[in-house]
Amino acid sequence: MESLCIDSDVLIDFLRGKPEAAGKMRAAEGRYFLCTTACNAYELLAGAVSPARRTAVIRLLDRLRVLPLTRAAAEKSAETGAALKARGQGLPLADLLIAGTALENKCLLLTGNRKHFEKIPGLALL
């Protein structure tokens, strides 16, 4: 089964009960192995300011495999960042770490931020 890495923006919209995000998640379940990155997990947890929100985030993360930031993923992130910077198309560090992790784990990436991620060669978006 192919892996689908879900970006923070989609997960946040899902937690907020937005129908489009819920539909995307339902459509992906059973078709893909669902995961996210440690960077995405951090973003979700950092934004969970109330105990109820934190509980909701933890429950969501428990349903996903959280991909670690390994040395190989860090190397892919750094190489991608350097290549984009050389072309004058730098990206935020978090996006580079997410992309490097998805690339290293051969995942499709489900994101609402296509503008950033479509710049990355070899990264398949859903």
N, C-alpha and C positions, 0 to 999 in steps of 0.2 A: 504494500500500500504506500502510495506517495505521501510525503510529509508536507503539511501546510503550516507555515510559521505565521502567526497572527500578530500584527503590529499593534502597538498601544492604542492608536487612535480608534481602531475597530473594537478593541476590547473595552475601551472607555465608553464608546457609544453603546455597546452591548450592556454594560453595567448601568447605563443611564436609561435603558429600556427603549432605545431607538429601534423602530421596526426594521429599518434597512439592515442594521448590524445584526439583529436577531435572525433575520432571514438568511443572511450570509453564513452565520454560524450554523444554523439548522441545515442548510444545504451542504455544508462541508462535513458535518458529522456523518460518519459511516463511509464517506467517500475518501476522506483523507485521514491520516494520522495527525491530530491537532497538537501543535506545540507553539511556544513563544520563546523569546530569548531572556537571558538573565537581565539584560538591559531593559527590556520591556517590563519584566517583573518589578524591577527597581522603580521604573517610572510610575507604574500602577500603585505600588506600595507607598511611594513618596507622596502621591497625591491623595491618599486615603487618610483624611484628617480626622474623621470621627471613628469611634469604635465600630459602628454599624457598617460604615464604608470599608473599613479594613477587613472586617469579617467577610463581606461580599467579595472583596478582591482575593482573599485567601481561598475562599470556596471556588472561585473561578480558576485560580492558578492550580488548585488541586485537580481540576479536570484536564489540565494541559501538561504536557511534558515541557519542562523549562530547560532549554538548551544552555549549557554553560559557555562562558567565554573562555575558550581554550587558547593555548599558544597559537595553534594553526589558524583559528578564527581571527585572533589578533593580528597575525601576519597578513591574512587576506584583507582585513580592514585597513591596515596601514598601507598595503600596496594599492588598494582601491583609492584611498584618500590621497596618496601622492600622485597617482595618475590623474585624478579629477582636478586636483589643485594645479597641476602643470597645465591643464587645459582651461584654467580659470573658472572651474565649476565646483569649487569646494563645497563640502556638505558638513553639517554639524556632526560632532564626534558620535553622538548617540546613534544617528542614522548609519554611520559607517560601521559601528560595532554590530548593529542589528543586521546589516547587509552581509558583513563578513561572517557572522554566525550562520546566517541562512545559506550562504554560498558553501561554507565548509560542510554543512550538514545536508547539502543538496535538496533544500526545501524550496517550494514555491512560497512567495510572500504575499499575504493578503494585507493590503494597506489602503488607506484613503489618501495617502500622500504620494501618489504616483509621480508627481513632478520631481521629487527628490530621487526616488528609487529607480526611475526609468533611465537615469543617467549611468547606472552601474552595469557594465558589460557582464553578461552571463547570469544575471539575476532575473529569474522568471517571476513575473507578477501575476496575481489572480485578481 
